[in-house]
Amino acid sequence: MEKLETSTQSNSKNSDITGEHDPDNVSGKCATYVRLYNHETGKQFADKLHTRGSKPAEITAKPGQRKRVATDDIPHVKPAKTPCTAKSSIKNSACLASVMRPPIPGYLTAETGKRSKEEILSQATDFLQQYYESIKKSDTEEHDARLYEVCDSICLTGTYELTSDELVFGAKTAWRNAPRCIGRIQWNNLELFDCRDVTSAKQMFEAICRHLEYATNGGNIRSAITLFRQRVHGKGDFRVWNSQLIRYAGYLQPDGSVIGDPVNVEFTQICEELGWSGEGGRFDVLPLLLQADGRKPEWFEIPPELILEVDIAHPKYDWFASLGLKWYGVPCVSDMQIDVGGIQFTAAPFNGWYMGTEVGARNFGDTNRYNMLETVAKHMGLDTSSNLTLWKDLALIETNIAVLHSYKEAKVTITDHHAAAESFMQHMDKEQRLRGGCPADWVWIVPPVSGSLCPVYHQEMLSYQMKPAFLYQVEAWKTQSDKKGKRLTTVKVVATAIRFLTRIMKLLLASRPPLTILYATETGKAERFAHRICDVFKTGFNVKVTCMEDYNTTDLLNESFLLVVTSTFGNGEAPTNGETFHRDMKRLIKEHGKNGNRNNNNANNHDLWYSVFGLGSTAYPDFCEFAGTVDTMLNEVGGKRLTDVYKGDELGGQEEAFQEWARDVFKNACDIFPIHRGVNRKAILTMLGTDTSEMYKSYRIKPVTRQKEPDPLAELEKIHDKKVFPCKVKDRKQLQSATSSRSTILVVLDTQGRTDLSYQPGDHVAVFPTNDKELVHKILSRLELEYTPDTVLQLEMQTEGQQDWTKVKRMPPCTMQEALSRYLDITSPPTPDFLRMLATYATSSKERDQIMLLGKAQSDYKTWINTCHPNIGDVLISFPSIRVPGWFLLDHLPILNPRYYSISSCPKVNPNEIHITVAVVKYWTTASLQSYHKGVCSTWLEELDVGAAVPAYIKPAPSFYLPSDIRKPVILIGNGTGIAPFRSFWQRRELEATCSNPPKFGKMTLVFGCRHPDIDDIYVEETSRAEKNGALLQVMTAYSRLHGKPKKYVQDMIKENPKLIFKHIYEEEGHVYVCGDNLMAVDVRKTLVQILGSKGRMTSQEAQDYINNMRESGRYHEDLFGVVNRLSEPKSNTNRGATSTGSSNWFMDKIKSTFAYEYLSR
């Protein structure tokens, strides 16, 4: 601090106080006080407490007879040297106040040394003086008798035991004396659990569980401390090896990165060495590692009901919850000792409650912890390219806001740093009055956020150590010895060896050409392909695989080799975890220019070579469009194409396309980059033709016991890495007439007031369905099961050459019934890869050949998929010789992904509700097979009872929001359930139109298509009312099934009104919203091009360019879905009639008793 004023008995302000500035007090002068100044208020006070020592003690040999103990036997007690006054190893003293765990001079364990009797007696005398002063019995006969008793015990045994009351006072005073704690105002409310009678690790565990239960208190946190047996010379220590009772694991990865909390990497490795195995997630709670009497530590899982965790969300940013952050409610420090009256308690877990910055700034913000600031900043849209934008500060504040908000919402005790600082100033003022001072370490007291805004920042403080005290200890595993006295270094040596090997690997990798592989995905498929290409390239390159949302685009300026694997979401948009990358790339291109400017900003002046592989479906008109967008952007920042964009169609040939891309990329890369001579290129090219990820692995399923019934929401969150929230079915309404052969329903979901489910008109809701019970039963009946379908199973994997079996973490332990019902996709057609693996389980050679043919022949497979749309149940029935084991489906079936629905309601009109418009899908595949298919989510929603739970989350769709300039005209175009998001639009307009001072809106026109006005003109009453109220300018409805009239579709209605359309989209620069199936969207685009050409006198290319510019500028919005290829729609539950629609008769004639069976036999 700037000002530190000291005084002596002479009361001279400017005196040189040797006792204060000379740690060894060579001059013999004694500093009686230090004047401390508050630079904000001008207030000052003198700290005298730091000079306190023990008076010569008097004890009675017999009641009524007083005897003075020789002062030589009881040394004068001075405050312990603090890190600021301790001699360092360098020439002069150095301040160690900012060191997390300062060196402990002369640190002794129970086995390496002990305190002298004189030292213990000295500290015991001082402590008893404090204790009896606190109960106003100082220098009484009771005081003397107790001191005599303690002195006698020390002389005989070298130690003594504290009474229960002394122990409580000592623990509270140790907290009171802790100079680094800002929350000491609560010191007198500490609850102590005296567990000095505990003798085993199991008893320690039981005591700690009681501590956690008391402290948690349903979220109303209570401060507590548990003390185990004191240190006794000749016996082993009691230790809690954990730094805190609840801590998250940190898993060190081969590339040096960490999943979880990096600060706990070493401790996690120690737990694993002792037999514990975590799930490998970011927030796996570590076990308790407890040591009793110096014996080998034992580990115990903390019961989940004792772990209070808070999911972190933000009051303003809905996306914050999707980051998947959480933290525990009870911070319980467990690796410090408490020193009371010369007695050391080496196992003393102690808790208060959190100050928000400890979680938000330190745990989430620190770069050596979860390091979330850049991720938060990118979601906020901040410019992270320069520190001058203060993006770290902005992200840090919002993170802390999210923490405080979340704890408050969860009703878990927490304090903000401003309140904590103010309470500390009150505590400091009170301590000055009561004790004449307050030890405080300014470096630690000032909060890590907004320090100068807190009153403690301006307050001078004096840091010194008083006894009783909390003291740091050497980590338990560094002092652990076996019974023979030999130091146990196995765990530490292993950890050191791992770090050494990691450094060696880094040196080896550094000599290889660097390669970065980026992926973006909605379902996880692109990520799997990214890791497959990594497995091949890592033999010759230093490879890093990164999700697009975690990548800093400014790093492109220094990349030399980049591969991208990405899917496309919706109508040519980026997947969710690719949106930030897309936005940052646009900004990068804008800032650094195009074609060649990269090299001007590149210090190494090397080329960026890249290649892109896209995944998608040709059922969509914008097939793999985002892959093409990424390719173009990389070229615009100066990158050079290693190959053209490769595209893999999930309807057929995706695997073959990937293999071809991988071969071409590898060949070209080897020609450009220096590959080590030891790399066998030929072998690698051969391997590229095969998915090697499963070649050297064995699987098994193992029955396990669950401690409690699983929480479906929590399990879904683990599988999908998304925050999932519960809704309830509030109402359901049939929108089509009773005479209709189809079904469209309005489902009303009750959000129960959860802010996490807030949304805007245009957003989507993701719904997690459950599979059809009949289909699940059909599949179970065809499996080769080792256990009953209701046995809880854990899937395990063994890699060739290893003895241990490891848990497969793609899904939690569950029954086969649960897996097929909740977690696995059993309705999507099997992929060619899956069919080839499935063929190995066919006992009939004929069927095996037929399945292999489907898995290899692109044209046959595509025809089979388009005409029959088979699911895994159909395959198992059609090829009855297949007897597939349960583990095969658990490992190879895709995960059941959520279904996205455009929200059909405005939140201001329907608070705490989400409306979705659902077309119920049901159809027969073929008359001969009689396979009745149901849409997974639509039929599930149709059959749910009112009040049933629906797991869901909100997926924002900002590209489909209404214009920010509300004066712009809007054209809404949709067919069938494509009207869904438009309902939220007109509801919002109706509400705002009824305001006392309604804004001036642009005109909104609805173009809607359905079959018949008396059958499926859904929401006709609402649209008519909106038209009358002025929310809608005009409603144009196209009917495709009017008797005696030609079919009319939405594009026909647009053609009939060219003047209005041209005026809105060209002259008035309005917005177009299209929602519905892909084929309709293509026809609408063609029609608009025609209108622009005729009315605007443009060429076809100019008109097309105008539409493209509308899309780029955010004026042409699409929300599209694929066409459901129904072979036959039932007119009733018993009508299986009908011929197929749109399928080739020559192929259908070939399908006899089972689909594709006769066809493949020809």
Disulfide bonds with the S-S distance in Angstrom:
none
